[in-house]
Every structure is written in C-alpha cells, then in structure tokens.
Amino acid sequence: MVAFRDIKPQAPVHFLVIPRRHIQNLFELQIEDAALMGKLIFTAQELAITEGMGKKGGRFVINCKEDGDQSVEHVHIHVLGGRKLGWPPG
C-alpha cells in the first residue's frame, strides 16, 4: 500500500490509500483480490486513527468509473475528515 495527501484536499484531513498492484476500478476486482481490498480498508482505518479521526469519524470513498467521478484509473480510497461532512457530498 501507498498513502499520500490529496493534492486538492476537500477536508482538513484528505489522503488516499492505494494498493501497489494495479486494479483499474472496483468492477475489475476478482475474488482473489478480497484480501488486498481488506488490507486497503484496514490501512485506511489505521491512518485515519493516526490522523485523529478515531473519535469523531470521517468518510471513506472509492470512486468508480466515469459516473462515479473516478479520475485516476487505479483503485484507491479517499479518506476525509477533520470537520463535519455533509450529505450529499459536493
């Protein structure tokens, strides 16, 4: 896994967690990727706690394809927090 801060943050805390192995999007996942995706989520959780989000929470987002506003064709999870996030997003 690789993690880094988003270059256009949408919240005080906004970082991405990305598996090193290429998977284009969620629709490309295979059953063999279940452990990798579990590790992606747990890595995101661990880093969110490190960033102080453990008490109040935050948002974990995986955009998928054009209608899901996926701008990078490699599965990744956005982690956002540090303020109250509204719904719907935007």
C-alpha angles and dihedrals in degrees: 000000000000125000132189140155118272113256090222103037117201094192137024087266114039123150138149130230116203132183113233091226111081119247112163098212143329092279089062094058119120127201087255088065094063095098092046092052090047089054089049091056095044091048089051090049093049093049092045090055090049088052091055099258096119096094104041100023132218143208130291113197135182112188115205130201128321099314090046090054094244104170099174117054096223124087112257139152125231115214115199131179147116094107140041108285118210130218130261093038120233 
